[in-house]
Amino acid sequence: MINKERAINKFLELVQIDSVSFNERDVAEYLINHFSELGYEVLEDKISNERVPLSNTGNVIVKIPGKGALATEETLILEAHMDTVEPGNGVKPLMTEDGKYIVSDGSTILGADDKAGIAQILEVEAVLRENDLAHPPLEFLFTIGEEVAILGAFAVDTNLLQGKIAFVLDGSGGPGTAIIGGPDYYDITGQIIGKAAHAGVAPDSGISSIQVMAEAISNMKLLKIDENTTTNIGKVICDYPTNVIPESTTFALEVRSLDQESGKKQLDHIVEELQNAANKFGAKLKYDINQSLYAYHHSEDNPVIQRYKQMCERHNLEYQGLVMRGGTDVSGLTFNGIDAIVLAAGGEYGHELQERLIIDEFLENTQQVLWLVTE
Ligand SMILES: [Zn+2]
């Protein structure tokens, strides 16, 4: 029932609409027009745009009323993000000679991440409509700013959504693959403030901020902390002439964890070592902690996983539930009380110039979405 040519053409059309993060307006308008013309209720999520003022649009939500025997079942959300990474403007998609892949001309990314997900949703809607298939009420959610810390999914106006279960079409792999867990993510930035003095003339009256930082680092547990938790220092900046005891050192590090408790414990440990070192030398510590992702790890009996696994069983797909330390829109949706998992869309090598759409996988993954909403 999937119309291969139409699905691929929609994908080709979508990747040629520029939508680098914060400039998603043209794709938003394309979707608003497409679904409005079909007579559906289309909502522009103004709240999300207020919360993400850097973007030139908000999230887009489309409501598809339920049909037939499944019309009164629980609402399902299908989700994909509208933005792409750079270089993502002026994409010229090409099909490889063997007909297996769609690639860019090599000067830009392709944008299968996540136009493949959007194209799947467009195709699924078309198939439902053409064949008058029974399905539960559906909500399509198209988000902004996913590539910039999942901004749109965190900012979504939940008053506009009925659904409590979502399938985020934004992964790689074939049918059966789902991402069912993601991390807590903390950014820790700060400054050690010591005291400047002439290194040769008055070394005793100075406090070396770099020495304090070194003391703190040498006492920190770093890199792989346990099965779930990692920590990395990305930046330590201190740049003075050698005859000056360096007053200020700034730093940035991250802690991420699939386990809330372990992540918090590690975060406390980092702050404690920084503070201990500052105290030891009489320096001051300033820091800021920003949590941009929230851990989720759905148990196997979670309704969204149950639903997915049952579909896999019916169609002999090998279910694979993966846990990933990177962020996806699921973090934002989970934060907003919506149970979600990521399903494969069909792209590969996202964020790279050799990004490509694996045509067969893209179509098979579209078929699995159709099964999910019609059974
Ligand atoms: Zn993506």
Residues whose N, C-alpha, C, O or C-beta is under 5 A from the ligand:
A	BS01	ZN	D113 D114 D170
